[in-house]
Amino acid sequence: MIATPPTIAVPLRTDEHGVIRVSGTRVTLESVISVYKQDRSAEVIHEAFDVIPLADAYAVIAYYLSHTEEVDAYMKHAEEEGERIRAEWEKKYPPKVTYAELKARYDAMKRDEGNP
């Protein structure tokens, strides 16, 4: 008779700020899943984040595939929260140069490169 295989624990933990990280590392769940969503394998994730054992990279992907809606909702919330914090920060400490100004400078530089 085959012995029942042991249950594999998902190598994720939530830190004191509510950020989900791969256990034993500072690598966030969002980082791993963002790489995975670029059609990258567990091996590529392991190479990109060498502190994550290959087995853990597979386990995190398996968790994502089993809980896609929940993880996607968590990632969307984290992105929205990041945008809220960025907007709050920029309101408190306005940037010296706006995005529109940077884009205009970039466009002018590209035009000038085309003219000898």
C-alpha positions in Angstrom: 0.0 0.0 0.0 1.2 3.5 -0.8 1.6 5.8 2.1 -0.4 9.0 2.1 1.9 11.8 0.9 2.5 14.6 3.4 0.7 17.8 3.1 2.8 20.6 1.7 2.6 23.9 3.5 2.2 27.0 1.3 5.4 29.0 1.8 3.6 32.4 2.3 3.3 34.6 5.3 1.6 37.9 6.0 3.9 40.5 7.6 2.9 43.1 10.2 1.9 45.5 7.4 -0.5 43.0 5.8 2.0 42.3 2.9 2.1 38.7 1.8 5.7 37.5 1.4 7.3 34.2 0.5 8.3 32.6 3.8 11.8 33.4 5.0 12.3 36.1 2.4 11.3 39.7 1.8 10.0 38.8 -1.7 6.3 39.7 -2.1 3.6 37.5 -3.5 2.9 40.3 -6.0 6.5 40.1 -7.3 6.4 36.3 -7.8 3.0 36.3 -9.5 3.9 39.3 -11.7 6.8 37.4 -13.1 4.7 34.2 -13.5 2.0 36.3 -15.4 4.8 37.2 -17.9 4.7 33.5 -18.9 7.8 32.7 -16.8 8.5 29.3 -15.3 9.2 28.4 -11.7 12.8 28.0 -12.7 12.9 31.6 -14.0 11.3 32.8 -10.8 13.9 30.9 -8.7 16.7 32.5 -10.8 15.2 36.0 -10.5 14.7 35.6 -6.7 17.5 33.3 -5.7 16.4 33.4 -2.1 13.3 31.4 -3.1 13.9 27.7 -3.2 12.6 26.1 -6.5 10.1 24.0 -4.6 8.7 27.1 -3.0 8.4 28.8 -6.4 6.3 25.9 -7.6 4.2 25.9 -4.4 3.5 29.7 -4.7 2.4 29.1 -8.4 0.2 26.2 -7.3 -1.3 28.3 -4.6 -2.0 31.1 -7.2 -3.6 28.6 -9.6 -5.8 27.3 -6.9 -6.8 30.8 -5.5 -6.5 33.0 -8.6 -9.5 35.2 -7.8 -8.4 35.9 -4.3 -4.8 36.6 -5.2 -5.8 38.8 -8.1 -8.2 40.8 -5.8 -5.3 41.1 -3.2 -2.9 42.3 -5.9 -5.5 44.8 -7.2 -6.1 46.1 -3.7 -2.3 46.4 -3.1 -2.0 48.4 -6.4 -4.8 50.7 -5.5 -3.4 51.3 -2.0 0.0 52.1 -3.5 -1.6 54.6 -5.9 -3.5 56.2 -2.9 -0.3 56.5 -0.9 1.6 57.9 -4.0 -1.2 60.5 -4.5 -1.2 61.4 -0.8 2.6 61.8 -0.9 2.6 63.9 -4.0 -0.1 66.1 -2.5 2.0 66.6 0.6 5.3 66.9 -1.3 4.5 68.1 -4.8 7.0 67.0 -7.5 9.1 69.7 -8.9 8.5 68.4 -12.4 5.2 67.0 -13.5 4.7 64.0 -15.8 3.5 66.3 -18.6 6.7 68.4 -18.3 8.9 65.3 -18.4 7.0 64.0 -21.4 7.4 67.3 -23.2 11.2 67.3 -22.5 11.5 63.7 -23.7 9.5 64.5 -26.9 11.7 67.5 -27.6 14.8 65.5 -27.0 13.6 62.8 -29.4 12.8 65.5 -32.0 16.3 67.1 -31.6 18.0 63.7 -32.0 16.3 63.4 -35.4 17.8 66.8 -36.5 21.6 66.8 -37.2 
